């Protein structure tokens, strides 16, 4: 990171950003063309979880290339200034890399779905088997991530 003064070095602060964020932007590639999709997510045991329909563009891309990038940001606030070049934005963000896989084990699918539900509602659920079988769960094993903040 070029601006070391903006780096978030404590893992606890990086994980706090993940826990507070409402959207994860998942970056995928298809050959030399990038694709970014905003998703609901869960975070548990150094893994990100996403749910999806069994088919679609992101699933096709993940099957071809499991290497992904992800991004979270929050606490945005515009910083105005009389001088045009001194405007800015306060924020906290996390960018990371990982390897995606499609979860096949029904127990792990339920855990992934509960990680997502718990992230947004603070609770878990028992899911009907038909619902679990009809939902695709993506797991991203986090390999690395860095945090950055400006104005905080």
C-alpha positions, 0 to 999 in steps of 0.5 A: 500500500502506497499510503502507509498512514492509511493502512489498517494493520489490526486484523480485528479492525479489518474484521469489524469492517466485514461485520458492519458492511452490507454489501460485498463486491466480488471480482471475477475474471473471464479470460481478460475481462473482469466482472464485479458483482455486489452480493449479500454475504456472510463471514465466518472462520476466515471464509466468505459465503454467498448464495446464488441461483444454480446458474448464471454469469458469476457461476459460469465464471467461477467454474472457469476461474476460482480466483477472486477479489473482494471489496467492502467499504463503509463509513462514507462521508464527503469532505468538502473544501473551498479548494477544488483539489482538497475535496475528499471522502472519509471511508474505511475499506477492505480489499482481499483475495481468495479462492472460491468453491461451490459448497456441495456438503449439505451441512456446510451449505446450511452453515454458509446460509446461516452465516449470511442470515446471521450477518443481517439478522443476528439469528440462524434458521433450520432450512428445509432440505428442498430449499438448501438443495435448490440454493447454490452456496459459494464459499471463498477461502480468504487468502489475504486482505488489507484494510485502508481508512481515510479521515478516521 
